[in-house]
Amino acid sequence: MPEHAHDQRRGATGGLRTPPVQEWDSWPFEGGVQPKALRAPEPEPSRDGEGDRACEACGKADDQYIWTDERWRLQLFPPSGLPVVAILEPREHVDGPRDLSDAMLAEMGIMLARVERAVLTIEGIERVHILRYGEGAAHLHWWFMGRPTGLRQTASGFAMIWDDVLPPTPEDVWRENLATIVAAMNASAHPA
Ligand SMILES: [Zn+2]
């Protein structure tokens, strides 16, 4: 618990700092910022698929994914600022990698590489950011975000914010990207 951040002796801001984000190349906005007040630690809410909440992922049909096999499903988000935002999930409802068998963990490593390669087959994508948070849903899901070649400002931690700042990818380009990913997934070797 970050009690030191709530130490009133540190003044009205609780010792929160304001890094010079306006000077950072990847910061998407102009002008200065000031940190929000940090709320006191609070109860953790139930996530999707946890406690009394039904799991959205487990309830989805395969036709809501762009690619599936016996154990994994790949979903593509509708057009947004980045050319590709996709999510890979195991069919099995597990919370984190810690809950998977060794065989599934080994396959997960292969799947991460297969999806990364598939996204990289799209022309104009330089890098694929692969992330796992697990804060919104309790069903394990890996994020894949395609980072456009040359758009250096989208190169790192603020890519997810840039995804909301950049104008959405045109529908026809997005459909081409989808087809490219599906073709690459189908063409890559199936895990043994
Ligand atoms: Zn689930």
Boltz pocket constraint, residues with backbone or C-beta under 6 A from the ligand:
constraints:
  - pocket:
      binder: B
      contacts: [[A, 49], [A, 55], [A, 56], [A, 57], [A, 58], [A, 59], [A, 91], [A, 92], [A, 93], [A, 94], [A, 138], [A, 139]]
      max_distance: 6.0
